[in-house]
């Protein structure tokens, strides 16, 4: 479940070191007065996006496995005709 802005603001904060170029920080000052809050908001959105992408990839993999298993149940294994026993 995505975190909301209010839950992000209410959660415990932890200081971290973040290195950014001076020119980027100078540009950012024109867009935001609270770089930490902006970075947290953008990173939270990034994490949500990555979790959704991972979930989508997992669903695709699960569907692929289910398809192969259904094929195997219908026609058997491709290796059945080439048994070395």
Biopython code that builds the backbone (N, CA, C, O; Angstrom):
import numpy as np
from Bio.PDB.StructureBuilder import StructureBuilder

atoms = [
    (1, "UNK", "N", (0.855, -1.174, 0.000)),
    (1, "UNK", "CA", (0.000, 0.000, 0.000)),
    (1, "UNK", "C", (0.893, 1.227, 0.000)),
    (1, "UNK", "O", (1.823, 1.310, 0.802)),
    (2, "UNK", "N", (0.627, 2.189, -0.892)),
    (2, "UNK", "CA", (1.465, 3.388, -0.954)),
    (2, "UNK", "C", (1.344, 4.221, 0.305)),
    (2, "UNK", "O", (0.279, 4.330, 0.913)),
    (3, "UNK", "N", (2.458, 4.796, 0.669)),
    (3, "UNK", "CA", (2.466, 5.673, 1.840)),
    (3, "UNK", "C", (1.895, 7.019, 1.435)),
    (3, "UNK", "O", (2.178, 7.524, 0.348)),
    (4, "UNK", "N", (1.105, 7.585, 2.298)),
    (4, "UNK", "CA", (0.557, 8.899, 2.007)),
    (4, "UNK", "C", (1.493, 9.958, 2.548)),
    (4, "UNK", "O", (2.380, 9.670, 3.352)),
    (5, "UNK", "N", (1.287, 11.179, 2.103)),
    (5, "UNK", "CA", (2.138, 12.278, 2.541)),
    (5, "UNK", "C", (2.050, 12.458, 4.049)),
    (5, "UNK", "O", (3.060, 12.727, 4.699)),
    (6, "UNK", "N", (0.847, 12.311, 4.619)),
    (6, "UNK", "CA", (0.693, 12.496, 6.054)),
    (6, "UNK", "C", (1.413, 11.412, 6.844)),
    (6, "UNK", "O", (1.994, 11.694, 7.892)),
    (7, "UNK", "N", (1.381, 10.158, 6.346)),
    (7, "UNK", "CA", (2.088, 9.098, 7.074)),
    (7, "UNK", "C", (3.593, 9.274, 6.931)),
    (7, "UNK", "O", (4.343, 8.946, 7.851)),
    (8, "UNK", "N", (4.043, 9.786, 5.793)),
    (8, "UNK", "CA", (5.467, 10.042, 5.608)),
    (8, "UNK", "C", (5.927, 11.134, 6.555)),
    (8, "UNK", "O", (6.993, 11.030, 7.162)),
    (9, "UNK", "N", (5.126, 12.182, 6.683)),
    (9, "UNK", "CA", (5.495, 13.285, 7.561)),
    (9, "UNK", "C", (5.462, 12.859, 9.025)),
    (9, "UNK", "O", (6.228, 13.373, 9.839)),
    (10, "UNK", "N", (4.579, 11.922, 9.362)),
    (10, "UNK", "CA", (4.433, 11.504, 10.750)),
    (10, "UNK", "C", (5.465, 10.441, 11.139)),
    (10, "UNK", "O", (5.686, 10.211, 12.328)),
    (11, "UNK", "N", (6.092, 9.797, 10.168)),
    (11, "UNK", "CA", (7.031, 8.741, 10.507)),
    (11, "UNK", "C", (8.342, 9.316, 11.034)),
    (11, "UNK", "O", (8.682, 10.475, 10.797)),
    (12, "UNK", "N", (9.045, 8.482, 11.739)),
    (12, "UNK", "CA", (10.297, 8.880, 12.366)),
    (12, "UNK", "C", (11.332, 9.218, 11.305)),
    (12, "UNK", "O", (11.482, 8.478, 10.334)),
    (13, "UNK", "N", (12.032, 10.299, 11.471)),
    (13, "UNK", "CA", (13.038, 10.756, 10.514)),
    (13, "UNK", "C", (14.417, 10.282, 10.928)),
    (13, "UNK", "O", (14.703, 10.130, 12.115)),
    (14, "UNK", "N", (15.258, 10.051, 9.951)),
    (14, "UNK", "CA", (16.623, 9.613, 10.206)),
    (14, "UNK", "C", (17.552, 10.408, 9.301)),
    (14, "UNK", "O", (17.324, 10.478, 8.094)),
    (15, "UNK", "N", (18.579, 11.000, 9.856)),
    (15, "UNK", "CA", (19.511, 11.744, 9.008)),
    (15, "UNK", "C", (20.344, 10.787, 8.148)),
    (15, "UNK", "O", (20.780, 9.734, 8.613)),
    (16, "UNK", "N", (20.553, 11.174, 6.895)),
    (16, "UNK", "CA", (21.396, 10.398, 5.984)),
    (16, "UNK", "C", (22.297, 11.361, 5.222)),
    (16, "UNK", "O", (21.979, 12.541, 5.072)),
    (17, "UNK", "N", (23.389, 10.858, 4.757)),
    (17, "UNK", "CA", (24.280, 11.666, 3.923)),
    (17, "UNK", "C", (23.881, 11.481, 2.471)),
    (17, "UNK", "O", (23.707, 10.356, 2.002)),
    (18, "UNK", "N", (23.740, 12.585, 1.766)),
    (18, "UNK", "CA", (23.380, 12.564, 0.359)),
    (18, "UNK", "C", (24.271, 13.565, -0.360)),
    (18, "UNK", "O", (24.337, 14.731, 0.030)),
    (19, "UNK", "N", (24.942, 13.126, -1.387)),
    (19, "UNK", "CA", (25.852, 14.005, -2.109)),
    (19, "UNK", "C", (25.209, 14.402, -3.427)),
    (19, "UNK", "O", (24.858, 13.552, -4.245)),
    (20, "UNK", "N", (25.059, 15.715, -3.622)),
    (20, "UNK", "CA", (24.493, 16.262, -4.851)),
    (20, "UNK", "C", (25.433, 17.315, -5.405)),
    (20, "UNK", "O", (26.190, 17.936, -4.659)),
    (21, "UNK", "N", (25.384, 17.511, -6.699)),
    (21, "UNK", "CA", (26.250, 18.528, -7.295)),
    (21, "UNK", "C", (25.781, 19.920, -6.866)),
    (21, "UNK", "O", (24.592, 20.147, -6.639)),
    (22, "UNK", "N", (26.721, 20.828, -6.761)),
    (22, "UNK", "CA", (26.402, 22.200, -6.340)),
    (22, "UNK", "C", (25.433, 22.859, -7.306)),
    (22, "UNK", "O", (24.520, 23.572, -6.888)),
    (23, "UNK", "N", (25.628, 22.624, -8.597)),
    (23, "UNK", "CA", (24.744, 23.265, -9.579)),
    (23, "UNK", "C", (23.309, 22.740, -9.458)),
    (23, "UNK", "O", (22.354, 23.498, -9.625)),
    (24, "UNK", "N", (23.162, 21.455, -9.171)),
    (24, "UNK", "CA", (21.818, 20.904, -8.985)),
    (24, "UNK", "C", (21.155, 21.510, -7.766)),
    (24, "UNK", "O", (19.987, 21.894, -7.825)),
    (25, "UNK", "N", (21.872, 21.602, -6.674)),
    (25, "UNK", "CA", (21.315, 22.197, -5.454)),
    (25, "UNK", "C", (20.926, 23.648, -5.706)),
    (25, "UNK", "O", (19.877, 24.095, -5.243)),
    (26, "UNK", "N", (21.756, 24.388, -6.432)),
    (26, "UNK", "CA", (21.429, 25.785, -6.749)),
    (26, "UNK", "C", (20.152, 25.861, -7.578)),
    (26, "UNK", "O", (19.305, 26.718, -7.327)),
    (27, "UNK", "N", (20.003, 24.980, -8.556)),
    (27, "UNK", "CA", (18.786, 24.945, -9.362)),
    (27, "UNK", "C", (17.573, 24.555, -8.525)),
    (27, "UNK", "O", (16.493, 25.121, -8.695)),
    (28, "UNK", "N", (17.741, 23.607, -7.638)),
    (28, "UNK", "CA", (16.631, 23.137, -6.811)),
    (28, "UNK", "C", (16.096, 24.229, -5.892)),
    (28, "UNK", "O", (14.901, 24.264, -5.596)),
    (29, "UNK", "N", (16.961, 25.106, -5.449)),
    (29, "UNK", "CA", (16.517, 26.183, -4.560)),
    (29, "UNK", "C", (15.460, 27.065, -5.216)),
    (29, "UNK", "O", (14.668, 27.710, -4.529)),
    (30, "UNK", "N", (15.450, 27.091, -6.546)),
    (30, "UNK", "CA", (14.437, 27.849, -7.262)),
    (30, "UNK", "C", (13.087, 27.144, -7.317)),
    (30, "UNK", "O", (12.074, 27.760, -7.648)),
    (31, "UNK", "N", (13.073, 25.851, -6.991)),
    (31, "UNK", "CA", (11.850, 25.060, -7.076)),
    (31, "UNK", "C", (11.282, 24.649, -5.726)),
    (31, "UNK", "O", (10.079, 24.420, -5.606)),
    (32, "UNK", "N", (12.119, 24.554, -4.727)),
    (32, "UNK", "CA", (11.636, 24.097, -3.421)),
    (32, "UNK", "C", (12.415, 24.784, -2.304)),
    (32, "UNK", "O", (13.601, 25.086, -2.445)),
    (33, "UNK", "N", (11.732, 25.019, -1.210)),
    (33, "UNK", "CA", (12.407, 25.573, -0.040)),
    (33, "UNK", "C", (12.758, 24.479, 0.961)),
    (33, "UNK", "O", (13.500, 24.720, 1.913)),
    (34, "UNK", "N", (12.221, 23.263, 0.747)),
    (34, "UNK", "CA", (12.473, 22.147, 1.646)),
    (34, "UNK", "C", (12.955, 20.959, 0.818)),
    (34, "UNK", "O", (12.160, 20.117, 0.400)),
    (35, "UNK", "N", (14.250, 20.901, 0.590)),
    (35, "UNK", "CA", (14.836, 19.859, -0.234)),
    (35, "UNK", "C", (14.608, 18.474, 0.362)),
    (35, "UNK", "O", (14.354, 17.521, -0.376)),
    (36, "UNK", "N", (14.693, 18.351, 1.669)),
    (36, "UNK", "CA", (14.492, 17.045, 2.311)),
    (36, "UNK", "C", (13.092, 16.511, 2.049)),
    (36, "UNK", "O", (12.928, 15.340, 1.705)),
    (37, "UNK", "N", (12.086, 17.359, 2.208)),
    (37, "UNK", "CA", (10.701, 16.923, 1.991)),
    (37, "UNK", "C", (10.475, 16.563, 0.529)),
    (37, "UNK", "O", (9.797, 15.582, 0.223)),
    (38, "UNK", "N", (11.044, 17.359, -0.374)),
    (38, "UNK", "CA", (10.883, 17.080, -1.798)),
    (38, "UNK", "C", (11.566, 15.768, -2.160)),
    (38, "UNK", "O", (10.994, 14.949, -2.879)),
    (39, "UNK", "N", (12.772, 15.564, -1.675)),
    (39, "UNK", "CA", (13.493, 14.317, -1.954)),
    (39, "UNK", "C", (12.731, 13.129, -1.386)),
    (39, "UNK", "O", (12.629, 12.092, -2.041)),
    (40, "UNK", "N", (12.194, 13.264, -0.179)),
    (40, "UNK", "CA", (11.445, 12.164, 0.434)),
    (40, "UNK", "C", (10.191, 11.841, -0.379)),
    (40, "UNK", "O", (9.864, 10.672, -0.582)),
    (41, "UNK", "N", (9.502, 12.861, -0.835)),
    (41, "UNK", "CA", (8.296, 12.653, -1.642)),
    (41, "UNK", "C", (8.627, 11.945, -2.955)),
    (41, "UNK", "O", (7.942, 11.001, -3.347)),
    (42, "UNK", "N", (9.670, 12.400, -3.623)),
    (42, "UNK", "CA", (10.062, 11.789, -4.894)),
    (42, "UNK", "C", (10.571, 10.360, -4.708)),
    (42, "UNK", "O", (10.273, 9.481, -5.517)),
    (43, "UNK", "N", (11.335, 10.131, -3.647)),
    (43, "UNK", "CA", (11.845, 8.776, -3.391)),
    (43, "UNK", "C", (10.727, 7.824, -2.991)),
    (43, "UNK", "O", (10.757, 6.646, -3.347)),
    (44, "UNK", "N", (9.738, 8.328, -2.252)),
    (44, "UNK", "CA", (8.590, 7.499, -1.898)),
    (44, "UNK", "C", (7.839, 7.076, -3.157)),
    (44, "UNK", "O", (7.453, 5.915, -3.290)),
    (45, "UNK", "N", (7.632, 8.009, -4.075)),
    (45, "UNK", "CA", (6.969, 7.689, -5.344)),
    (45, "UNK", "C", (7.800, 6.684, -6.146)),
    (45, "UNK", "O", (7.245, 5.790, -6.785)),
    (46, "UNK", "N", (9.112, 6.826, -6.115)),
    (46, "UNK", "CA", (10.002, 5.908, -6.820)),
    (46, "UNK", "C", (9.885, 4.492, -6.255)),
    (46, "UNK", "O", (9.823, 3.519, -7.008)),
    (47, "UNK", "N", (9.855, 4.384, -4.934)),
    (47, "UNK", "CA", (9.742, 3.066, -4.289)),
    (47, "UNK", "C", (8.414, 2.409, -4.663)),
    (47, "UNK", "O", (8.376, 1.216, -4.964)),
    (48, "UNK", "N", (7.331, 3.177, -4.645)),
    (48, "UNK", "CA", (6.018, 2.639, -5.019)),
    (48, "UNK", "C", (6.059, 2.136, -6.460)),
    (48, "UNK", "O", (5.566, 1.049, -6.760)),
    (49, "UNK", "N", (6.650, 2.934, -7.348)),
    (49, "UNK", "CA", (6.760, 2.555, -8.763)),
    (49, "UNK", "C", (7.569, 1.274, -8.930)),
    (49, "UNK", "O", (7.189, 0.398, -9.707)),
    (50, "UNK", "N", (8.676, 1.158, -8.209)),
    (50, "UNK", "CA", (9.520, -0.033, -8.310)),
    (50, "UNK", "C", (8.808, -1.269, -7.763)),
    (50, "UNK", "O", (8.934, -2.358, -8.324)),
    (51, "UNK", "N", (8.064, -1.105, -6.672)),
    (51, "UNK", "CA", (7.303, -2.236, -6.119)),
    (51, "UNK", "C", (6.241, -2.706, -7.098)),
    (51, "UNK", "O", (6.028, -3.909, -7.252)),
    (52, "UNK", "N", (5.571, -1.768, -7.763)),
    (52, "UNK", "CA", (4.558, -2.133, -8.754)),
    (52, "UNK", "C", (5.199, -2.845, -9.939)),
    (52, "UNK", "O", (4.652, -3.827, -10.441)),
    (53, "UNK", "N", (6.347, -2.362, -10.386)),
    (53, "UNK", "CA", (7.051, -2.996, -11.500)),
    (53, "UNK", "C", (7.484, -4.408, -11.125)),
    (53, "UNK", "O", (7.362, -5.331, -11.931)),
    (54, "UNK", "N", (7.985, -4.577, -9.919)),
    (54, "UNK", "CA", (8.406, -5.906, -9.456)),
    (54, "UNK", "C", (7.213, -6.851, -9.379)),
    (54, "UNK", "O", (7.300, -8.013, -9.778)),
    (55, "UNK", "N", (6.108, -6.344, -8.867)),
    (55, "UNK", "CA", (4.891, -7.146, -8.777)),
    (55, "UNK", "C", (4.396, -7.549, -10.166)),
    (55, "UNK", "O", (3.959, -8.681, -10.370)),
    (56, "UNK", "N", (4.466, -6.628, -11.105)),
    (56, "UNK", "CA", (4.053, -6.917, -12.482)),
    (56, "UNK", "C", (4.935, -7.995, -13.102)),
    (56, "UNK", "O", (4.438, -8.916, -13.750)),
    (57, "UNK", "N", (6.249, -7.874, -12.900)),
    (57, "UNK", "CA", (7.165, -8.896, -13.428)),
    (57, "UNK", "C", (6.893, -10.253, -12.801)),
    (57, "UNK", "O", (6.966, -11.278, -13.478)),
    (58, "UNK", "N", (6.582, -10.266, -11.514)),
    (58, "UNK", "CA", (6.293, -11.530, -10.837)),
    (58, "UNK", "C", (5.015, -12.153, -11.372)),
    (58, "UNK", "O", (4.949, -13.368, -11.564)),
    (59, "UNK", "N", (3.992, -11.329, -11.617)),
    (59, "UNK", "CA", (2.747, -11.837, -12.180)),
    (59, "UNK", "C", (2.979, -12.418, -13.568)),
    (59, "UNK", "O", (2.424, -13.464, -13.904)),
    (60, "UNK", "N", (3.797, -11.746, -14.377)),
    (60, "UNK", "CA", (4.109, -12.270, -15.707)),
    (60, "UNK", "C", (4.838, -13.610, -15.609)),
    (60, "UNK", "O", (4.548, -14.537, -16.364)),
    (61, "UNK", "N", (5.772, -13.705, -14.688)),
    (61, "UNK", "CA", (6.505, -14.959, -14.496)),
    (61, "UNK", "C", (5.564, -16.062, -14.024)),
    (61, "UNK", "O", (5.657, -17.197, -14.491)),
    (62, "UNK", "N", (4.666, -15.740, -13.109)),
    (62, "UNK", "CA", (3.699, -16.727, -12.619)),
    (62, "UNK", "C", (2.794, -17.221, -13.745)),
    (62, "UNK", "O", (2.493, -18.411, -13.832)),
    (63, "UNK", "N", (2.358, -16.292, -14.611)),
    (63, "UNK", "CA", (1.514, -16.675, -15.744)),
    (63, "UNK", "C", (2.281, -17.555, -16.723)),
    (63, "UNK", "O", (1.725, -18.506, -17.272)),
    (64, "UNK", "N", (3.543, -17.246, -16.941)),
    (64, "UNK", "CA", (4.368, -18.052, -17.837)),
    (64, "UNK", "C", (4.535, -19.459, -17.292)),
    (64, "UNK", "O", (4.407, -20.434, -18.032)),
    (65, "UNK", "N", (4.818, -19.569, -16.010)),
    (65, "UNK", "CA", (4.978, -20.879, -15.380)),
    (65, "UNK", "C", (3.676, -21.661, -15.450)),
    (65, "UNK", "O", (3.686, -22.859, -15.735)),
    (66, "UNK", "N", (2.555, -20.996, -15.195)),
    (66, "UNK", "CA", (1.259, -21.671, -15.261)),
    (66, "UNK", "C", (0.998, -22.173, -16.678)),
    (66, "UNK", "O", (0.464, -23.267, -16.863)),
    (67, "UNK", "N", (1.374, -21.374, -17.677)),
    (67, "UNK", "CA", (1.203, -21.803, -19.069)),
    (67, "UNK", "C", (2.045, -23.014, -19.404)),
    (67, "UNK", "O", (1.563, -23.956, -20.032)),
    (68, "UNK", "N", (3.308, -22.996, -18.986)),
    (68, "UNK", "CA", (4.179, -24.146, -19.233)),
    (68, "UNK", "C", (3.677, -25.386, -18.493)),
    (68, "UNK", "O", (3.720, -26.492, -19.031)),
    (69, "UNK", "N", (3.207, -25.203, -17.272)),
    (69, "UNK", "CA", (2.685, -26.338, -16.514)),
    (69, "UNK", "C", (1.439, -26.908, -17.178)),
    (69, "UNK", "O", (1.263, -28.126, -17.216)),
    (70, "UNK", "N", (0.566, -26.037, -17.707)),
    (70, "UNK", "CA", (-0.631, -26.510, -18.402)),
    (70, "UNK", "C", (-0.239, -27.266, -19.671)),
    (70, "UNK", "O", (-0.812, -28.313, -19.972)),
    (71, "UNK", "N", (0.732, -26.741, -20.410)),
    (71, "UNK", "CA", (1.217, -27.418, -21.613)),
    (71, "UNK", "C", (1.795, -28.782, -21.258)),
    (71, "UNK", "O", (1.533, -29.770, -21.944)),
    (72, "UNK", "N", (2.568, -28.833, -20.203)),
    (72, "UNK", "CA", (3.176, -30.098, -19.753)),
    (72, "UNK", "C", (2.097, -31.090, -19.351)),
    (72, "UNK", "O", (2.220, -32.281, -19.638)),
    (73, "UNK", "N", (1.049, -30.626, -18.697)),
    (73, "UNK", "CA", (-0.031, -31.516, -18.278)),
    (73, "UNK", "C", (-0.796, -32.056, -19.488)),
    (73, "UNK", "O", (-1.278, -33.189, -19.457)),
    (74, "UNK", "N", (-0.911, -31.257, -20.552)),
    (74, "UNK", "CA", (-1.660, -31.677, -21.735)),
    (74, "UNK", "C", (-0.862, -32.620, -22.627)),
    (74, "UNK", "O", (-1.377, -33.660, -23.040)),
    (75, "UNK", "N", (0.386, -32.273, -22.931)),
    (75, "UNK", "CA", (1.140, -33.057, -23.916)),
    (75, "UNK", "C", (2.350, -33.763, -23.336)),
    (75, "UNK", "O", (3.026, -34.512, -24.042)),
    (76, "UNK", "N", (2.630, -33.539, -22.079)),
    (76, "UNK", "CA", (3.789, -34.167, -21.466)),
    (76, "UNK", "C", (5.052, -33.361, -21.681)),
    (76, "UNK", "O", (5.010, -32.258, -22.226)),
    (77, "UNK", "N", (6.143, -33.896, -21.265)),
    (77, "UNK", "CA", (7.423, -33.225, -21.365)),
    (77, "UNK", "C", (8.012, -33.409, -22.746)),
    (77, "UNK", "O", (7.842, -34.463, -23.359)),
    (78, "UNK", "N", (8.706, -32.392, -23.247)),
    (78, "UNK", "CA", (9.395, -32.506, -24.526)),
    (78, "UNK", "C", (10.475, -33.588, -24.467)),
    (78, "UNK", "O", (10.826, -34.175, -25.490)),
    (79, "UNK", "N", (10.987, -33.842, -23.301)),
    (79, "UNK", "CA", (12.074, -34.807, -23.150)),
    (79, "UNK", "C", (11.573, -36.246, -23.068)),
    (79, "UNK", "O", (12.378, -37.176, -23.108)),
    (80, "UNK", "N", (10.265, -36.448, -22.955)),
    (80, "UNK", "CA", (9.738, -37.818, -22.836)),
    (80, "UNK", "C", (10.110, -38.700, -24.019)),
    (80, "UNK", "O", (10.338, -39.898, -23.847)),
    (81, "UNK", "N", (10.174, -38.126, -25.216)),
    (81, "UNK", "CA", (10.497, -38.904, -26.424)),
    (81, "UNK", "C", (11.981, -39.216, -26.526)),
    (81, "UNK", "O", (12.387, -40.030, -27.356)),
    (82, "UNK", "N", (12.788, -38.584, -25.698)),
    (82, "UNK", "CA", (14.236, -38.733, -25.819)),
    (82, "UNK", "C", (14.859, -39.296, -24.552)),
    (82, "UNK", "O", (15.973, -38.920, -24.186)),
    (83, "UNK", "N", (14.172, -40.166, -23.902)),
    (83, "UNK", "CA", (14.669, -40.741, -22.653)),
    (83, "UNK", "C", (15.894, -41.597, -22.937)),
    (83, "UNK", "O", (15.937, -42.331, -23.924)),
    (84, "UNK", "N", (16.874, -41.496, -22.075)),
    (84, "UNK", "CA", (18.086, -42.313, -22.234)),
    (84, "UNK", "C", (18.019, -43.591, -21.412)),
    (84, "UNK", "O", (18.977, -44.363, -21.387)),
    (85, "UNK", "N", (16.906, -43.819, -20.744)),
    (85, "UNK", "CA", (16.792, -45.029, -19.917)),
    (85, "UNK", "C", (16.336, -46.225, -20.684)),
    (85, "UNK", "O", (16.197, -47.307, -20.114)),
]
sb = StructureBuilder()
sb.init_structure("model")
sb.init_model(0)
sb.init_chain("A")
sb.init_seg("    ")
for serial, (resi, resn, name, xyz) in enumerate(atoms, 1):
    if name == "N":
        sb.init_residue(resn, " ", resi, " ")
    sb.init_atom(name, np.array(xyz, "f"), 0.0, 1.0, " ", f" {name:<3s}", serial, name[0])
structure = sb.get_structure()
